[in-house]
């Protein structure tokens, strides 16, 4: 490891000295690594061997080339497990063996491409996931589902079979998954999960007949859309997924402005899609603004909680270095506040019950020192012991009038935000008998607006004329 210290990029050394205000040390510290370790797309807790793997997204130069390292940590010492010829994107333990995937075409001097296994102390090829005879391609996700290993990415072939970025390991070789549709351009398959007995695939793809875009599920041997109007916008993308409390959570990047019910991510219960956090109160890159949709990089289920990780600075208006804790109705954040104002977090993992994140402060790979990852929590969640009540909602009429329904009697503060997160209306309104006075409002037809009352309750509405 010492031999590698002199090979770190100078920019990384500067970042390690300058990033992160001093107060972050109260809650965060470097994970003990002697090198800068940013953009760790691989963060894997190997419970079989009791080690943590991290790295794969940042590089250093030697005299003749650049390498993307993968590191191993046993709780006391770090060492280098492999040096790869391009990024690593994913890793999994399969049959007690470490499997890694990415965009690499060699490991040190061995021409091992895109997917490899670490067995007997050496790296070995793990089948052929190739784009074309001379081209590239990337493995974005490796998942073990019901004992079967699946791979997703931009590779076009799997062991010689046309697959367009989706394959499974069967009997020591790779096979296709379901029918291989015709796509518009190249398909970017980002992740695969199983929900309600069906395989679900997310990414950036569009069927040639435009019947399915960015999300699909395999039903009786055929691909079908997962949900109507989900991730249909031109800038939407599907990312990593996780099943949590009976719902499918979908990361990536979604936008309210393209008609999605969620910003930055969605959750799907099998019949309807919802936001992860109320509009105006979810994860945000700019305080109290949904102007720019954040990207959710990772979804990590741990001890009945879901960690949402990505390029954001706030969750329910609370500062955070790109990681938020979701319990199904309420966001919490770990201590440390908004200490990563530019990059957010790329990944997170629990090792020996301690939270580690790859983020843009300190030495790039940090561990949490607080007693509880739910250091600060929003007050916007639903109390399970509270009596049921009517949910706040908006009603807009074609005459250009907005009404607020199911509010308590008395005055309330209303703010309305346009699809770009800009405040377009702010005023006090009074409610009586569950209905407010009429509020004149004329917005752009078919655009999604968000009405926020008292900074706590929110609902979307679309002026339709």
Rosetta blueprint (number, residue, H / E / L):
1 X L
2 X H
3 X H
4 X H
5 X H
6 X L
7 X L
8 X L
9 X L
10 X H
11 X H
12 X H
13 X H
14 X H
15 X H
16 X H
17 X H
18 X H
19 X L
20 X L
21 X L
22 X H
23 X H
24 X H
25 X H
26 X H
27 X L
28 X E
29 X E
30 X E
31 X L
32 X L
33 X L
34 X L
35 X L
36 X L
37 X L
38 X L
39 X L
40 X L
41 X L
42 X E
43 X E
44 X E
45 X E
46 X E
47 X L
48 X L
49 X L
50 X L
51 X E
52 X E
53 X E
54 X E
55 X E
56 X E
57 X E
58 X E
59 X E
60 X E
61 X E
62 X L
63 X L
64 X L
65 X L
66 X E
67 X E
68 X E
69 X E
70 X E
71 X E
72 X E
73 X E
74 X L
75 X L
76 X L
77 X L
78 X E
79 X E
80 X E
81 X E
82 X E
83 X E
84 X E
85 X L
86 X L
87 X L
88 X E
89 X E
90 X E
91 X E
92 X E
93 X E
94 X E
95 X L
96 X L
97 X E
98 X E
99 X E
100 X E
101 X E
102 X E
103 X L
104 X L
105 X L
106 X L
107 X E
108 X L
109 X L
110 X E
111 X L
112 X L
113 X L
114 X L
115 X E
116 X E
117 X E
118 X E
119 X E
120 X L
121 X L
122 X E
123 X E
124 X E
125 X E
126 X L
127 X L
128 X L
129 X E
130 X E
131 X L
132 X L
133 X L
134 X L
135 X L
136 X L
137 X L
138 X L
139 X E
140 X E
141 X E
142 X E
143 X E
144 X E
145 X E
146 X L
147 X L
148 X E
149 X E
150 X E
151 X E
152 X E
153 X E
154 X L
155 X L
156 X L
157 X E
158 X E
159 X L
160 X L
161 X E
162 X E
163 X L
164 X L
165 X L
166 X E
167 X E
168 X E
169 X E
170 X E
171 X L
172 X L
173 X E
174 X E
175 X E
176 X E
177 X L
178 X L
179 X L
180 X L
181 X L
182 X L
183 X E
184 X L
185 X L
186 X L
187 X L
188 X E
189 X E
190 X E
191 X E
192 X E
193 X E
194 X E
195 X E
196 X L
197 X L
198 X E
199 X E
200 X E
201 X E
202 X E
203 X E
204 X E
205 X E
206 X E
207 X E
208 X L
209 X L
210 X L
211 X L
212 X L
213 X E
214 X E
215 X E
216 X E
217 X E
218 X E
219 X E
220 X L
221 X L
222 X E
223 X E
224 X E
225 X E
226 X L
227 X L
228 X L
229 X L
230 X L
231 X L
232 X L
233 X L
234 X L
235 X L
236 X L
237 X E
238 X E
239 X E
240 X E
241 X E
242 X E
243 X E
244 X E
245 X L
246 X L
247 X E
248 X E
249 X E
250 X E
251 X E
252 X E
253 X E
254 X L
255 X L
256 X H
257 X H
258 X H
259 X L
260 X L
261 X L
262 X L
263 X L
264 X L
265 X L
266 X E
267 X E
268 X E
269 X L
270 X L
271 X L
272 X L
273 X E
274 X E
275 X E
276 X L
277 X L
278 X L
279 X L
280 X L
281 X L
282 X L
283 X E
284 X E
285 X L
286 X E
287 X L
288 X L
289 X E
290 X L
291 X L
292 X L
293 X L
294 X L
295 X L
296 X E
297 X E
298 X E
299 X E
300 X E
301 X E
302 X E
303 X L
304 X L
305 X E
306 X E
307 X E
308 X E
309 X E
310 X E
311 X L
312 X L
313 X L
314 X E
315 X E
316 X L
317 X L
318 X E
319 X E
320 X L
321 X L
322 X L
323 X E
324 X E
325 X E
326 X E
327 X L
328 X L
329 X L
330 X L
331 X E
332 X E
333 X E
334 X L
335 X L
336 X L
337 X L
338 X L
339 X L
340 X L
341 X L
342 X L
343 X L
344 X L
345 X E
346 X E
347 X E
348 X E
349 X E
350 X E
351 X E
352 X L
353 X L
354 X E
355 X E
356 X E
357 X E
358 X E
359 X E
360 X L
361 X L
362 X L
363 X L
364 X L
365 X E
366 X E
367 X E
368 X E
369 X L
370 X L
371 X L
372 X L
373 X L
374 X L
375 X L
376 X E
377 X E
378 X L
379 X L
380 X L
381 X L
382 X L
383 X L
384 X L
385 X L
386 X L
387 X L
388 X L
389 X L
390 X L
391 X L
392 X L
393 X E
394 X E
395 X E
396 X E
397 X E
398 X L
399 X L
400 X L
401 X E
402 X E
403 X E
404 X E
405 X E
406 X L
407 X L
408 X L
409 X L
410 X E
411 X E
412 X E
413 X E
414 X E
415 X E
416 X E
417 X E
418 X L
419 X L
420 X L
421 X L
422 X L
423 X E
424 X E
425 X E
426 X E
427 X E
428 X E
429 X E
430 X E
431 X E
432 X E
433 X L
434 X L
435 X E
436 X E
437 X L
438 X L
439 X E
440 X E
441 X L
442 X L
443 X L
444 X L
445 X L
446 X L
447 X L
448 X E
449 X E
450 X E
451 X E
452 X E
453 X E
454 X L
455 X L
456 X L
457 X E
458 X E
459 X E
460 X E
461 X E
462 X E
463 X L
464 X L
465 X L
